[in-house]
Each structure stands twice: as C-alpha cells, then as structure tokens.
C-alpha cells in the first residue's frame, strides 16, 4: 500500500523522519503481497516469501512510539531473512491517539491469527511462527508471547507463538520504568493500563526469546531489556541476548536488515534451533 493512501497519523518528529525515509528507501524493490484483516487500512499485513522456504516465519511489528509507523517500514528486513529460508511478514495496527490500549494490541493479535491461517500457502509452517518487533513493536510482540487467553479466543493453540525476537523493545510502563514521557497509547493517567500493558509484569508463558538492543540505545531500554531477560529466566524461560555494538535506537532497527551483520544470520539460525 502506498504511504500516501493511509489515513493521516501524528506528524513525524525530526528524530524519526530520517528513519522513515531511510527504511522506505531500503525497502524499494522488495517484493511482497499484502492483505487486510480489518476494515481500517492500518489493519493489514505484508508477506515476503522466501525463494526456498524452510518453514520458519517471522511476523514483525513496526515501532513509532505507538503513534507513528507503517507495516511497509519493515519490508527492508525481508531480503536478509528470505535468503536464509525465513518467510517474513509485517503486521500493521491502528495508532494512538485515536486508538488506545488494548485496541492496537488486539489488532496485532488479529493480524497474527489471520496470517497464520494463510501462511501455508506462501511456504510457511503454521507451527513455526515467531514474532518480533522494534521499539513499540517489540513491546507488542513480547506481550503477545508471554500472555495467555488471546490464542483460544482466536482459535489458535496455546503455543501459536514459537518464539519472540524483540529489538529495542519496551517491557515496563509501571512507575520507575525510566521513561521520561508517559506513552499516549496508554490513555489518561487514571486508565490503569500501565501494568496490563507491561510484558515483564504478565509472564504467563515462556516461549524462547532472542532479545536485542543497541549498545548506544536509550538507557531505559537497555535496562528494561536486561530486566525482561532476567524475569523470563526466573520464570523458567530460555533467553538469549544480543547487544548491537555501536547502534543507537534507530540504528538497531536498521541493523536487522544487514545480511552480513550480527542480527539477521543469528535470528535465522536461532529460529531453526527452536525445534
């Protein structure tokens, strides 16, 4: 879908605009199909097939502070993963302030369920579906992975998420989380959304995790990433962490599309290892 055909969203900040332009430039020429799982244009999914699919599927979720972003942002990641047999998908979702928690999260769950129903037709194995995301998308992917109940409500098995690969994710919205600004998608101060939205406070399931963040990432995200790893391990989960050397918050995302970088080869191998 063309970016200009989407409904308007919050204006991009000076911090985010160069990233927006760069990821779309890198995504130019990437072949993919797309489908909608809801009436809103943001409720859509793109799928990039591997020429020689191994069955593993990575359903990724874009960042943007829950107020910005497009599924097309993440298409630049597809070639490095497709070359390793991974079917790549990017799930779109409605944004704040028009949509508040948990509605955007429910969008991602619905998109994942719709994708699972189609994935066999594009070389993916419904039993080999992994989720991931950058920043706000890392938050949604982690919350999907550790929570229960949503699977049965959508006709999915409890282990529908085989593993989770968040990059620079946000895992805690409770007091003391280190964030300088309350995210707008949580709604008003009295919404009570902070704990329900926090993956670290809602670990009911422990699929394998590959957690990554940049060595120069936002300090609170580096701290939250390690706290999430510790909490998952304490709950009996299998966790691997990766520090992307020299990368700040946005560079960590860009690094995921580097075919010769540390993340894409390891992510593909890691998914294969989750037997």
C-alpha positions in Angstrom: 0.0 0.0 0.0 1.3 3.5 -0.8 2.1 5.6 2.3 0.1 8.5 0.9 -3.0 6.3 0.8 -3.1 5.7 4.6 -5.3 7.9 6.8 -3.2 10.7 8.5 -1.2 10.0 11.6 0.7 12.1 14.0 3.4 14.3 12.3 6.8 12.6 12.4 9.4 14.1 14.7 12.7 15.4 13.5 14.2 12.4 15.2 12.0 9.9 13.3 11.8 11.4 9.8 15.3 10.4 8.6 14.5 6.8 9.7 11.2 6.9 7.9 12.9 8.0 4.7 15.8 5.5 5.0 13.7 2.4 5.7 11.4 3.2 2.8 14.5 3.7 0.6 15.9 0.3 1.7 12.5 -1.4 1.1 12.4 -0.2 -2.5 12.2 -3.1 -4.9 11.3 -5.7 -2.2 8.5 -7.9 -3.5 5.7 -8.7 -1.2 2.0 -9.4 -1.1 -0.5 -7.8 1.4 -3.9 -8.4 2.8 -6.3 -6.8 5.2 -7.6 -8.4 8.4 -9.9 -5.5 9.3 -11.7 -2.5 7.7 -9.1 0.1 8.6 -6.2 0.4 6.2 -3.7 0.1 9.1 -5.2 -3.4 9.8 -3.2 -5.0 7.2 -0.2 -7.4 6.8 2.5 -7.7 4.2 4.2 -11.0 3.4 7.6 -11.5 1.6 8.1 -15.1 0.5 11.5 -16.9 0.6 12.5 -18.4 -2.7 13.4 -21.6 -0.9 11.3 -21.6 2.3 12.4 -23.6 5.3 9.1 -23.2 7.1 10.1 -20.6 9.7 8.0 -17.4 9.7 8.9 -14.1 11.4 5.9 -11.8 11.9 7.4 -8.5 12.8 5.8 -5.3 14.2 7.0 -1.8 13.4 7.8 0.8 16.0 7.0 4.5 16.1 6.0 5.3 19.7 2.5 3.7 19.1 1.6 7.0 17.3 3.5 6.6 14.0 4.6 3.9 11.6 3.6 1.7 8.7 3.9 -2.0 8.1 5.9 -1.1 4.9 8.7 0.3 7.2 9.8 -3.2 8.0 10.0 -4.6 4.4 13.7 -3.8 4.3 14.3 -6.7 6.7 12.9 -9.3 4.3 15.8 -9.9 1.8 18.3 -10.9 4.5 15.9 -13.3 6.1 14.3 -14.6 2.9 17.8 -15.6 1.7 18.0 -17.8 4.7 14.7 -19.5 4.1 12.6 -17.4 6.5 9.2 -16.2 5.4 8.9 -12.6 6.5 5.7 -10.7 7.4 5.0 -7.2 8.8 1.8 -6.6 10.8 0.2 -3.2 10.8 -2.1 -1.8 13.5 -4.1 1.3 14.4 -2.2 4.0 16.2 -2.7 6.4 19.1 -4.1 8.8 20.0 -7.1 7.6 18.0 -6.7 4.1 19.3 -5.7 3.4 22.9 -4.5 0.2 24.7 -5.5 -2.5 24.3 -7.1 -1.9 20.9 -3.8 -1.7 19.0 -2.6 -4.8 20.7 -5.8 -6.6 19.7 -5.1 -5.5 16.1 -1.7 -7.2 16.2 -3.3 -10.4 17.7 -5.9 -10.4 15.0 -3.3 -9.8 12.3 -1.2 -12.7 13.6 -4.2 -15.0 13.6 -5.1 -14.0 10.0 -1.6 -14.5 8.9 -1.4 -18.0 10.5 -4.4 -19.0 8.5 -2.8 -18.1 5.2 0.9 -18.9 5.9 0.8 -22.4 4.5 0.1 -21.0 1.0 3.3 -18.9 0.9 5.8 -21.5 2.2 5.4 -21.0 5.9 4.7 -23.6 8.6 1.8 -22.5 11.0 3.6 -24.4 13.7 6.9 -22.4 13.1 5.6 -18.8 13.6 7.8 -16.4 15.5 7.0 -12.8 16.4 9.3 -9.8 16.8 9.2 -6.0 16.6 11.2 -2.9 17.0 10.6 -0.5 19.9 6.8 -0.2 20.3 6.6 -3.3 18.1 9.0 -5.1 20.4 6.6 -4.3 23.2 3.6 -5.7 21.3 5.5 -8.8 20.3 6.7 -9.5 23.8 3.2 -9.0 25.2 1.9 -11.5 22.6 4.5 -14.0 23.5 4.1 -14.0 27.3 0.3 -13.7 27.8 -2.4 -16.3 27.6 -6.1 -16.3 26.6 -5.9 -14.5 23.3 -4.9 -17.6 21.5 -8.0 -19.7 22.3 -10.2 -16.6 21.6 -8.9 -16.7 18.1 -9.0 -20.4 17.6 -5.2 -20.8 17.9 -3.2 -23.3 20.0 -1.6 -22.0 23.3 1.8 -22.3 21.7 0.9 -20.4 18.5 3.9 -18.1 19.1 7.0 -20.4 18.8 9.4 -17.7 20.0 9.9 -13.9 20.2 12.6 -11.6 18.8 12.1 -8.1 20.2 14.6 -5.4 19.2 14.9 -2.4 21.5 11.6 -3.3 23.0 9.7 -1.6 25.8 8.7 -4.0 28.5 7.6 -2.0 31.5 5.3 1.0 31.9 5.0 0.9 35.7 6.4 3.6 38.0 10.1 3.7 38.0 10.5 2.3 34.4 12.9 5.1 33.4 10.7 6.6 30.7 10.6 10.4 30.7 7.2 10.7 29.0 4.1 8.5 29.5 3.2 7.0 26.1 0.0 8.3 24.7 -1.4 4.9 23.8 -1.9 4.1 27.5 -4.6 6.7 27.6 -5.3 9.0 30.6 -3.4 8.8 33.8 -6.2 7.0 35.5 -6.6 4.4 32.8 -4.9 1.7 34.9 -3.2 0.4 31.7 0.4 0.5 33.0 0.5 -3.0 34.5 -1.7 -4.8 31.9 0.5 -3.3 29.1 3.8 -4.4 30.7 5.2 -7.7 29.4 7.6 -8.0 32.3 4.6 -8.0 34.7 2.5 -10.5 32.8 4.7 -13.5 32.2 2.2 -16.4 31.9 4.1 -18.2 29.1 7.8 -18.5 28.4 8.5 -19.3 24.8 12.2 -18.8 23.8 13.3 -15.2 23.5 16.1 -13.6 21.5 16.3 -10.1 22.9 18.4 -7.4 21.2 19.2 -3.8 21.8 21.8 -1.3 20.8 24.9 -0.6 22.9 24.0 3.2 22.5 20.3 2.6 22.8 18.1 4.7 25.2 19.3 3.9 28.7 15.9 2.9 29.9 15.6 0.4 27.1 18.9 -1.2 27.9 17.9 -1.5 31.5 14.4 -2.9 30.6 15.9 -5.4 28.1 18.1 -6.9 30.8 15.2 -6.9 33.3 13.0 -8.7 30.9 15.7 -11.3 30.2 16.1 -11.8 34.0 12.4 -12.1 34.5 12.0 -14.7 31.7 14.9 -16.7 33.1 13.4 -16.6 36.6 10.1 -17.9 35.2 12.0 -20.8 33.5 12.3 -19.4 30.0 15.1 -19.8 27.5 16.7 -16.4 26.8 19.5 -15.2 24.5 20.5 -11.5 24.5 22.4 -9.7 21.7 23.9 -6.2 22.1 24.2 -4.5 18.7 27.6 -2.8 19.0 27.6 0.9 18.3 23.9 1.1 17.5 21.6 3.7 18.9 17.8 3.2 19.0 17.1 3.6 15.3 20.4 2.1 14.1 19.5 -1.1 16.0 16.4 -1.4 13.7 18.4 -0.7 10.5 21.0 -3.3 11.6 18.3 -6.1 11.4 18.3 -5.7 7.6 22.1 -6.1 7.2 22.6 -9.5 5.6 26.2 -9.7 6.9 25.5 -8.1 10.3 25.1 -9.9 13.6 21.4 -10.0 13.8 19.9 -11.5 10.6 22.1 -14.5 10.4 21.7 -15.2 14.1 18.0 -14.7 14.1 17.5 -17.1 11.2 19.8 -19.7 12.9 18.1 -19.2 16.2 14.6 -19.8 14.8 15.9 -23.1 13.2 17.2 -24.1 16.6 13.8 -23.9 18.3 12.9 -27.5 17.3 
